[in-house]
């Protein structure tokens, strides 16, 4: 496992989606390396669509390959984790350069998706599923 130098200065932000929480550290001087839970991006997220989703804030701001990113992500599934990482990266980029806010906001990377799993209610089998009803 590789590690990004911890002696460098970094910008830390948090991204959330469903049950997943991502702590993102953005290192301003880097070679474009992205580590998620100590693994490379392509190993932790093998699907190309999730990799594109995570790197989208860099493409929108034209900063791909400039920053090193270190991420600790817990909870949720892989799609929720990818979305939380993307939000954390977008927030960190804004802390680095506030002028990118309009571009990232227009792309929807800063909007928190509030949808979560609905809780189970008493008397029902799940959140909305009622027991089967029989007339006789």
trRosetta pair geometry for C-beta under 8 A, 3 or more apart (Angstrom, degrees):
i j d omega theta_ij theta_ji phi_ij phi_ji
1 38 4.5 0 -163 169 135 107
1 39 6.8 -70 -123 -79 96 56
2 33 7.6 -85 115 -180 142 141
2 35 6.5 -135 84 -95 95 132
2 38 7.7 160 58 -171 50 63
2 40 7.4 49 32 -62 120 85
3 6 7.4 -23 154 -36 116 94
3 35 7.3 100 -119 -152 38 177
3 38 7.1 -24 -85 -129 80 81
3 70 7.9 37 -159 -116 63 131
4 8 7.4 -64 151 34 97 129
4 25 7.7 -173 75 97 139 121
4 27 6.0 -157 166 -14 138 150
4 30 7.5 -18 -141 -118 125 125
4 33 6.6 169 -85 92 108 123
4 35 6.2 -157 -22 14 104 134
4 68 5.1 150 -130 150 138 134
4 70 4.9 -128 31 -60 131 120
5 8 5.1 89 93 -13 103 103
5 27 7.8 107 59 -132 82 156
8 27 5.1 47 112 -143 141 117
8 29 7.1 -138 -147 55 133 94
9 27 7.6 132 84 -136 47 71
9 28 7.1 -4 87 17 95 109
10 25 4.4 15 161 -175 146 99
10 26 6.1 149 -166 69 84 41
10 27 4.9 -46 -102 -84 94 67
10 28 7.8 -172 -114 -9 46 73
10 70 7.6 -37 -138 34 156 112
11 25 7.2 148 71 -157 42 52
11 26 4.5 -19 58 58 96 101
11 28 7.4 76 -9 -49 106 90
11 92 4.8 137 106 -157 112 91
11 95 4.8 167 -169 95 136 130
11 96 5.7 -130 -6 -62 162 86
12 23 6.7 -5 -166 -177 103 89
12 24 6.9 157 -151 84 53 52
12 25 5.2 -19 -96 -99 80 73
12 26 7.8 -172 -76 17 32 72
12 92 7.2 -40 -145 -104 9 110
13 23 8.0 167 86 -155 34 49
13 24 5.2 -17 64 62 80 103
13 26 7.5 14 11 -6 103 110
13 88 5.0 162 99 -160 94 71
13 89 7.9 179 68 -63 125 13
13 91 3.9 179 178 100 151 114
13 92 4.3 -145 12 -62 125 78
13 95 6.5 -174 -60 -8 121 134
14 21 6.5 -15 -167 -171 106 92
14 22 6.8 152 -157 81 55 54
14 23 5.7 -24 -101 -102 79 61
14 24 7.3 173 -91 17 25 81
14 88 5.9 -54 -171 -108 14 104
14 91 7.5 -27 53 69 39 156
15 21 7.6 157 82 -158 49 46
15 22 4.6 -10 59 59 95 107
15 24 6.4 39 -3 -14 106 121
15 83 7.6 -154 150 127 121 56
15 84 4.3 149 113 -179 96 59
15 85 6.2 174 65 -78 141 9
15 86 6.8 167 -176 66 163 44
15 87 3.2 143 -143 81 116 93
15 88 3.1 -107 -11 -40 109 77
15 89 7.3 -19 -37 4 146 58
15 90 7.6 91 -94 36 127 89
15 91 6.5 -177 -72 8 88 123
16 20 7.0 166 -150 90 54 58
16 21 5.4 -12 -103 -106 85 69
16 22 7.5 -168 -75 22 39 74
16 84 5.4 3 -126 -124 15 108
16 87 6.9 -65 34 80 40 148
16 112 6.6 18 71 -140 94 110
17 20 5.6 -6 65 59 77 99
17 76 6.9 77 91 -130 79 170
17 80 4.6 -167 106 -160 101 73
17 81 7.7 -146 62 -59 112 15
17 83 4.0 57 -47 95 173 114
17 84 4.3 -137 15 -59 95 82
17 87 6.7 151 -43 -1 103 135
17 112 7.8 -159 -88 -156 65 68
17 113 5.6 34 -131 53 91 111
18 76 5.0 114 91 -117 112 124
18 77 7.6 -5 86 25 153 83
18 80 4.0 -69 42 -126 124 137
18 83 8.0 83 5 63 95 129
18 113 7.8 -15 -39 96 69 110
18 115 7.3 -22 -83 97 79 74
18 116 5.9 141 -134 -116 55 67
18 117 7.2 60 -154 -22 97 85
19 75 4.4 -123 134 163 88 114
19 76 4.1 166 70 -69 82 81
19 80 6.4 45 44 141 66 160
19 116 7.5 103 -55 -141 69 98
19 117 7.6 -4 -43 4 109 113
20 73 6.1 14 -176 -177 109 101
20 74 6.9 174 -145 89 66 37
20 75 4.6 -176 -101 91 47 84
20 76 3.1 -74 -45 26 95 137
20 77 7.5 -100 -45 39 125 38
20 80 4.2 146 6 126 124 102
20 81 4.5 -140 -153 -83 159 60
20 83 7.7 117 67 61 128 85
20 84 4.5 -144 108 -5 105 148
21 73 7.0 177 88 -146 43 59
21 74 5.9 -9 56 58 87 83
21 75 5.9 48 11 37 79 125
21 84 6.3 -140 -125 -173 16 150
22 71 5.6 -16 -168 -165 105 110
22 72 7.2 157 -154 81 54 44
22 73 4.2 -13 -103 -100 84 95
22 81 6.7 114 -66 -161 112 66
22 84 4.0 148 -3 126 110 101
22 85 4.5 -161 -140 -80 167 57
22 87 7.4 133 52 60 121 88
22 88 4.5 -120 101 -15 109 145
23 71 6.9 151 77 -156 52 54
23 72 4.6 -3 53 56 105 95
23 73 7.5 -164 23 -73 61 49
23 88 7.0 169 -148 -140 11 150
24 69 6.4 -29 -162 -161 95 101
24 70 7.6 142 -160 79 47 48
24 71 5.2 -13 -104 -104 68 86
24 85 6.6 122 -79 -150 115 62
24 88 3.3 145 -9 141 128 120
24 89 5.5 -142 -155 -66 159 54
24 91 7.5 131 55 60 131 98
24 92 5.3 -114 111 -31 120 137
25 69 7.0 146 78 -159 57 50
25 70 4.4 -11 58 61 110 96
25 71 7.4 -160 23 -72 70 41
25 92 7.7 140 -154 -118 14 149
26 67 5.4 -17 -165 -176 92 136
26 68 7.7 143 -161 78 44 51
26 69 5.9 -15 -104 -104 63 76
26 89 7.1 116 -78 -136 115 63
26 92 3.9 144 -14 156 134 136
26 93 7.0 177 -115 -64 166 54
26 95 7.8 151 47 63 135 111
26 96 6.4 -89 114 -48 142 128
27 30 4.9 96 92 -52 104 123
27 67 6.3 146 68 -167 56 75
27 68 4.1 -12 56 63 118 99
27 69 7.4 -151 18 -70 81 30
27 70 7.2 55 -21 -4 109 99
28 66 8.0 -30 -172 144 52 94
28 67 6.4 -45 -123 -112 27 89
28 96 6.4 156 -96 -132 100 124
29 68 7.8 -2 96 4 39 104
30 33 6.2 -116 174 29 118 84
30 66 6.9 81 61 138 80 36
30 67 5.2 49 43 -175 123 26
30 68 2.9 -165 -129 -25 152 88
30 69 7.9 174 92 -21 170 51
31 65 7.0 -33 174 -168 44 72
31 68 6.6 35 34 -73 59 98
32 64 6.5 46 -126 167 124 61
32 65 3.6 -35 -66 -124 138 46
32 66 6.7 59 -72 9 83 26
32 67 7.0 68 -96 59 46 43
32 68 7.2 -43 -1 -84 8 55
33 40 7.8 -80 -163 -122 85 86
33 68 4.9 5 56 -129 87 91
33 69 7.3 -159 99 36 53 63
34 40 7.2 82 80 -161 68 58
34 41 4.2 30 91 -47 115 123
34 54 7.2 125 173 136 159 130
34 55 7.6 -117 -32 -82 159 93
34 68 7.6 -173 -75 -162 43 50
34 69 4.4 4 -118 61 77 111
34 71 7.3 14 -176 -3 85 113
35 38 6.2 5 173 -122 115 15
35 39 6.7 145 -158 67 74 24
35 40 6.5 -51 -106 -95 63 37
35 41 7.5 -105 -88 -44 20 70
35 69 7.0 -176 31 97 60 64
35 70 5.1 -3 63 -117 106 67
35 71 6.7 -178 94 27 56 72
36 39 5.9 -35 69 66 72 80
36 40 7.8 15 25 133 81 14
36 41 5.9 89 -7 -100 112 57
36 44 4.1 -128 77 63 119 166
36 45 6.8 49 36 -15 161 97
36 71 4.6 -15 -113 70 67 115
36 73 6.2 -14 -165 12 99 118
36 85 6.8 -28 -111 -109 120 148
37 44 6.1 134 43 -114 102 139
37 71 7.1 -40 -28 98 56 78
37 72 6.2 92 -89 -127 64 54
37 73 6.3 -82 -46 39 102 78
39 43 4.5 -109 168 86 115 119
39 44 4.4 138 85 -54 119 98
40 43 4.7 84 60 9 84 105
40 44 7.0 -172 84 -3 39 89
41 44 6.2 -63 -139 43 27 101
41 45 6.0 -28 179 40 68 102
41 51 5.9 105 147 -125 113 96
41 54 6.6 -162 -150 90 126 151
41 55 7.9 74 174 -52 162 104
42 45 7.2 -66 -118 70 19 67
42 46 6.8 55 174 -111 57 50
42 51 6.5 22 -94 -98 64 140
43 46 7.1 3 -150 -73 22 81
45 50 4.2 -127 -176 108 124 126
45 51 5.5 163 105 -66 117 73
45 54 6.7 139 45 -16 164 141
45 78 6.6 143 -118 -169 83 110
45 81 7.9 -160 -83 99 110 112
45 82 6.0 98 -119 -91 143 109
47 50 4.5 77 78 9 102 105
47 51 7.0 -172 95 -9 53 85
47 78 7.5 106 17 137 124 139
48 51 5.5 -55 -149 38 37 114
48 52 6.2 39 154 -20 69 104
49 52 5.8 -53 -149 36 31 111
49 53 6.4 37 150 -24 63 105
50 53 5.4 -49 -147 32 35 117
50 54 6.5 34 154 -19 65 104
50 78 6.4 -46 -106 151 158 104
50 79 7.0 -121 -100 -104 111 55
50 82 4.2 -112 -156 -101 98 154
51 54 5.9 -56 -151 35 31 109
51 55 6.3 11 159 -2 67 112
52 55 6.1 -66 -139 49 29 98
52 56 6.4 58 154 -58 63 90
53 56 5.8 -29 -157 -13 28 121
53 82 5.1 62 87 153 131 120
53 83 6.9 -51 157 -80 133 58
53 86 5.6 -77 148 -64 82 140
54 82 5.6 -98 -59 -158 96 85
54 85 5.2 -9 -123 104 105 122
54 86 5.4 -127 -115 -73 45 83
54 89 6.9 102 -174 -5 70 150
55 58 5.3 -50 -172 37 71 117
55 59 6.3 72 133 -24 84 101
55 64 6.6 48 -177 -114 110 110
56 59 5.6 -57 -147 36 38 112
56 60 6.3 38 157 -21 70 105
56 86 6.4 16 45 -140 106 121
56 107 7.2 -177 149 162 115 142
56 109 7.0 -172 102 -87 111 125
57 60 5.7 -53 -146 35 34 112
57 61 6.4 11 162 -1 67 110
57 86 6.4 153 -22 -164 110 76
57 89 4.9 172 44 113 145 109
57 90 4.5 -150 -104 -82 142 77
57 93 5.7 -170 157 -4 125 150
57 104 6.0 24 -134 -117 97 111
57 107 7.7 169 -101 85 62 147
57 109 5.4 118 -86 -155 101 166
58 61 6.3 -68 -144 49 28 95
58 62 7.9 -121 166 53 56 5
58 63 5.1 -106 -148 75 75 77
58 64 4.2 102 142 -80 120 69
58 65 7.9 120 175 0 137 51
58 66 7.8 175 -146 30 110 92
58 67 7.4 -143 -105 37 116 109
58 89 7.5 -56 -39 160 86 133
58 93 7.8 -164 -82 -86 57 141
59 62 7.5 29 -172 -75 28 38
59 64 6.0 27 -75 -48 58 122
60 100 7.9 109 112 -167 99 105
60 103 5.4 157 154 150 106 111
60 104 6.2 124 106 -89 143 63
60 107 5.2 -69 -111 -38 153 159
60 109 7.4 -153 24 -16 158 141
61 93 6.0 -162 -19 -178 164 143
61 97 7.8 133 -161 68 136 129
61 100 4.8 3 -113 -135 122 131
61 103 6.0 135 -86 95 70 144
61 104 7.0 -7 -57 -59 107 98
63 66 4.7 -75 -175 31 82 130
63 67 6.4 32 147 -7 116 105
63 93 7.1 165 46 -131 152 120
67 93 8.0 -127 -15 -93 163 85
67 96 7.9 -94 -92 -71 138 169
69 89 6.4 -11 -125 -108 144 106
71 85 5.4 18 -146 -127 157 107
71 88 7.0 123 -122 87 106 145
73 81 4.8 96 154 -155 141 104
73 84 6.3 136 -135 88 113 121
73 85 6.0 -49 -75 -67 139 100
75 80 7.7 -69 118 111 79 129
75 81 7.7 160 82 -82 55 92
76 80 3.5 -102 172 89 138 135
76 81 5.5 171 88 -50 113 76
76 84 7.3 130 43 -12 155 135
77 80 5.2 92 52 17 69 103
77 81 6.8 -129 101 -6 34 94
78 81 5.5 -54 -143 38 32 114
78 82 6.3 36 157 -23 66 104
79 82 5.7 -51 -148 33 31 111
79 83 6.5 28 154 -15 63 105
80 83 5.8 -56 -148 39 32 109
80 84 6.3 30 155 -18 66 107
81 84 5.7 -56 -146 38 31 109
81 85 6.4 33 154 -20 65 104
82 85 5.8 -53 -149 34 31 111
82 86 6.5 34 152 -21 64 105
83 86 5.6 -51 -148 34 34 114
83 87 6.5 33 154 -18 65 104
83 113 6.8 -26 161 21 145 135
84 87 5.8 -52 -148 36 34 110
84 88 6.4 35 153 -19 65 106
85 88 5.7 -56 -149 38 32 112
85 89 6.3 33 154 -20 66 105
86 89 5.8 -55 -148 35 30 111
86 90 6.4 30 154 -19 64 107
86 109 6.0 -114 150 -144 99 98
87 90 5.7 -54 -147 36 32 112
87 91 6.4 31 155 -18 65 106
87 109 6.4 177 -103 173 54 71
87 110 7.1 117 -143 -116 82 31
87 112 7.1 70 -140 -98 151 65
88 91 5.8 -55 -147 37 31 110
88 92 6.3 30 154 -19 65 107
89 92 5.7 -57 -148 37 31 111
89 93 6.4 34 153 -22 65 104
90 93 5.8 -52 -148 33 31 113
90 94 6.7 32 152 -20 62 103
90 104 4.8 148 -159 -166 108 135
90 109 3.8 171 -90 136 157 121
90 110 5.6 -137 130 -71 133 71
91 94 5.7 -53 -153 33 34 112
91 95 6.7 35 150 -19 65 102
91 110 7.0 118 -75 -119 75 85
92 95 5.6 -50 -152 33 37 112
92 96 6.5 37 149 -19 66 104
93 96 5.5 -55 -151 36 35 113
93 97 6.7 -35 169 42 69 87
93 100 5.5 -68 140 92 107 152
93 104 6.7 148 82 -65 126 149
94 97 7.3 -88 -138 71 25 50
94 98 6.0 48 -176 -112 72 49
94 100 6.0 -132 -94 76 59 97
94 101 5.1 70 -129 -84 112 83
94 104 6.5 -107 -64 45 104 151
94 110 7.4 56 -41 -95 147 126
95 98 7.9 23 -115 -69 16 73
96 100 7.9 14 73 21 89 133
97 100 5.1 73 94 -7 100 107
98 101 5.7 -10 -175 -23 60 116
99 102 7.6 -39 175 17 50 98
100 103 5.3 -59 -163 43 63 113
100 104 5.6 52 143 -17 89 110
101 104 6.1 -65 -143 45 28 103
101 105 5.7 27 161 -22 68 113
101 110 7.5 28 -154 -51 74 158
102 105 5.8 -55 -138 38 26 111
102 106 6.2 29 160 -22 62 108
103 106 6.0 -57 -151 34 25 111
103 107 6.7 17 153 -12 61 110
104 107 5.8 -59 -149 41 33 109
104 109 4.7 -72 -172 56 88 119
104 110 5.6 87 127 -34 102 106
105 108 7.7 47 177 -69 32 25
105 109 7.6 -89 -77 48 24 75
105 110 5.1 -34 -98 32 66 131
105 111 7.8 96 -149 -41 63 87
108 111 5.3 -47 -160 24 69 120
117 127 7.7 -152 170 -57 73 141
118 127 3.9 85 98 -146 109 149
118 128 7.3 33 95 -31 146 93
119 127 6.4 123 84 -110 26 94
120 124 6.7 -158 -169 82 75 99
120 126 5.7 -88 -111 -159 94 39
120 127 5.7 -92 -94 -73 45 53
121 124 4.8 47 71 25 91 123
121 127 6.6 76 -6 -152 88 41
121 128 7.9 57 17 -80 119 37
123 130 7.9 -11 133 -130 84 82
124 127 7.2 -25 111 124 141 10
124 128 6.7 -78 -175 -164 151 8
124 129 6.1 127 176 75 101 51
124 130 5.4 -68 -123 -96 86 53
124 131 7.5 -153 -135 -23 41 70
125 129 4.5 -56 64 103 104 105
125 130 6.9 117 6 -163 92 8
125 131 6.0 125 -43 -73 105 62
126 129 4.3 44 37 30 97 111
130 133 7.1 13 118 -41 119 103
